[in-house]
Amino acid sequence: MTIEVVATRALLTERLDAVRSSGASVGFVPTMGYLHEGHGSLVDASVASTDLTVVSVFVNPLQFGAGEDLGSYPRDLDADLELCGSRGASLLFHPGVEEVYPTGTALPAVPVGDVAGPLEGERRPGHFAGVVEVVARLFRAVGPCRAFFGQKDFQQLQVVRRMVVDLGLPVDAVGCPTSREHDGLARSSRNVYLTGAERAAAPVLHRALQAGAAAVALPGWDRTEVEAMMVGMLAGEPTASPEYAVVVDPDTLLPADDPTSGRDLRLLVACGFGRARLIDNVGVVAG
């Protein structure tokens, strides 16, 4: 399927307003490019539930802190176009930095909710401020839509949902299941940084989460014990540098100490492998 590339907000808005004026629905998949099967599954979800799908490819400079990989972040627009077109997307929005930030990348003005504070918020200062700034600008350019996000970046999804409510945007932020390789490793553009040994070790993230979820599903579980078990599993891999392994309330991202049976909880991990920093998570119902 041929996909149209749009580089300006004005043209994107014109195209999508025309679609909506006919009564059709719009689906939106925001990305930073270098698309993989995980992104493809988001395009599939959008195509299956909306009339027209637009995918954005924009490497947002505000999401990268000092020493992070903005300059070397992987890019392959031709491959991105092929993936999006083959999955049925109709438009690819590929703006330049000056199009998204016409007055410069100054300090973000979009409010960031409390859910952005812990975990990634503590370890990557300013990251979520950059996320909500660019996503708000993209949402305003796209207009009323259903926007599809992978649950691998669970905290980011919750931050975006809070921002949509705070700003009253006409957007339904849909969380889609994490796309995984055959051995459980969550698909990520940063997996390309893994060496052979690191790639062989990286599925330990998913194994630790599965073990933690199995423990939380049993009566009488203890948060600190479950978290220590997950950290221990991560640390058992010589190439791994664990950062955190936590059991949290999915709405607040704060530690979940209440063992009440039937509660929805989220287990999240972050771990370094050489150049790559990987995150993953699973949901569980407390036992």
N, C-alpha and C positions, 0 to 999 in steps of 0.2 A: 504493500500500500504506500502511495506517495504521501509524504508528510511535508507540510508547509512550514518553513522556518520564518519566524517573526522576530525582529530585533528591537522594536520600539513598543513602549507601553500604549501609545496612541493607536497603533495598528492592531495590537492585541485586543484592546478594549473594543475597537470597531468590529473586529471579527466576532468576538464573543457576544456583544450586545445584539448583533444580527441573528446569531443562533438562538439566543434567549427570546428574542421578539417573535420567533416562530413557535414558541412554546417548548423548545428543546432544553434539556438539562446539560450542565457543564460539569465535567470532572477534571480535577487538577492534581498533578503529581509534581510537587516541587523537589528538585534534586540539585546536587552540585556536580552532576555529570559522572563520567567514567562508569556508566551504568552496567549492572550485572543482573543476574536472574532475580535477585531480590527486588530490584527496581521493576523488572519485568512483571513480577507478580502484582505490584501496585498498579501498573498500567492495565494488567488484565482485570483487576478488581474494578477499576474505573470504567473501562470499556464495557464490562458486563452490567454495570448499574447506572450508567449515564449515556446521554446521546452523543456527546462529543468530548474527547479527552485532549487536554493540553498538558504537555510536560515542560517544565522549565529546567534549563541547564545554566546555572550561575554559581561560580565559585565565589562565595561571599567573603570578602576580606575581613569583615567584622567578627567572623567566627573563629579566627585564628589569633592566638596569643603570641607573645614574644617567644621565639624559638620553635614555634610550631611550623607545620609543613605547607604553608601557603604557596611558596614558590615551586615546590616539588610535587604538589598535589597532582595525582594522575589525571590526565585529560585525553579524550579521544572522541571528538565530536562526530566523526564519520560513523564510528561504531555505535554511538548513542542514537544517531538518526536511524541507522539500520534496525536497532532493537525496537525503538519506538514505532517505526513504521510497520514492522513485522507483527507487532502486537495490537495494531489497530488505532494508535493515537493519531489525531488529525493535525495537531499543531505542536511545534516545538518553539518555545520562547527562549531565545538566546541573546539576552541583552548584554551590553558592556557595562562596566562599573559606573560610568558617567550617566548611563540611562537609569540605573537603579538609584544612584546617589547623585543627582544633578548638582547639588550644592556641596558635595564632598562628604566623606565618611566621618562626620563629626560624632560627638558623643550621642549614643542612641537616645531617642526621646520616648519610645514606646515603653509603657510600664511592664515590669517583670514581676510576676507574682511570687509568693513565698515558696511555692513548690520548686522554684529555681535555686533556692538557697543551699540545700545540702548536696552531698555527693559530687556530681560533676560541677555544680556551682562553686563548691569550695576549691576544687582542684583546677578548674579552668576559669579564673576570674574574668568576667566580661563576656564569656562565651554565649550564655543564654541571652544576654542583652543584644548581642549581634544576631542571634537566631530570630528573636521576636521582631527586631527591627526589619530584617529583610523579608521575613514571612508576612508581616503586616503590609509591607509595600507590594509584595507579590499578590496578596489577597485583594488589595485595593485595585490593582491592575486587572486581575481576572474577574472580579465581581462575584455575584452570588454563585456558589458552587459547592460540590462535595470535594474535599481535599483528602488525599490518601497518604498515610504515613505508615512506615514499618514500626512494629512494636519493639524491634531491637533497640532503638533509641527511645526507650519508654519514658524517661524523664523529659526528654524533648517534646514528646507527644503531649504529656501532661502540661508542660509549660505553654505550648501552642493552644491547647484547649482553654486554659485559663485566660490567655491573651484574647482569644476570640470572644469570650464572655465579657471581659473587662472593657473591650472596645466596641462591643455590640456589632460585630461583623457578621454579614449574612453567609456564613460558612459553616458547614458540617465537617468537622475534623474526624476522619474515620481511621481507626487503628487497625492495621492488617497483621496477620500472624508473621512472625519472624521466618524468613526464608533461610534454610540451612543446607549445608553440604551433606553428603552421605554419612559423614562421621559426626554430625551434629554441630560443626562449626558454623556460627552465624555468618552469612554472606555480608561482606563489607568491602568498600573500595580500598580500604587500608590493608586488606589481606595480601595485597600485592607486595607489601614490604617484607613479608615473612620469608625467612630462609627456609630451606628444606627441613632442617631440624626443628625450627620454630613452628612451621606448619604442622609437623607431625605431633607437636606438643600442644598446640592451641585448642584442640577439642576438649582439653581438661576444663575449660570454662563451662561447657555444657554439662560435662559429667559432674562437676561440683554443684551446679544448679540442680541437676536431677537428684543428687543425693540429698541436698538441702531440702528440696521440695518433698521428697519421700519422708524425711524426718518431721517436717512441719505438718504433714498430713496425719501424723499419729497423735493420739491424745497425750497430753503432758509434755509436749515439746518445750524446749527452753531456747530463747532467741540467741543468747550469748554462746551456748553450746553449738547450735546449728551454724552460726557465723564462724566460730573457731574451726569447726570441721571443714567448712568450705575453704577457708584460708589455708588450712593445712593441706588440702588436696591440691590447691594451686601451687603452694610453695614446694610441693613434692616434685614438681617439674623443674629441672635445672635451668632451663632457659626462661622460666617465668619469673616476673617480678610483681607479685600481687599488690594491688592498691586498696581494694575493699571488697568485702563480700557481706551483704546485709539482707536482713528481713525487714520490710517496711510496709507501712500503710500505703496503698497505691494512690490515694488521693492527696496525701500530704508529703510522701516520700520520707517521713520520719520513722524512727525505729518502732517496730510493732511488738510491744511487750505483753499485750493482752492475749492470752492463749485461748480465748473464747472459741469454741468449735463453730465452724461454718463461716468464719470471716474470710473475705477475699484478701489475700496478701500478695506481695511481690518480692521476689528474691532477685537482687542485682549484684553483678560482679564487674570489676575492672581490673585489668592485668596488662603489664607490659611484656612484650616479646621483642627485644632488640629495638628496631626503629618503630615497630608497630605498637600502638596502644589499643587494646580491644575491650569492648564492653558487651555484655549480654544480660539477659534476664528471663525469668519465667514467672508465670502466675500460679498460685496454689490456693486451695481452700483449706484453712486450718482444721486439724483433726480434733 
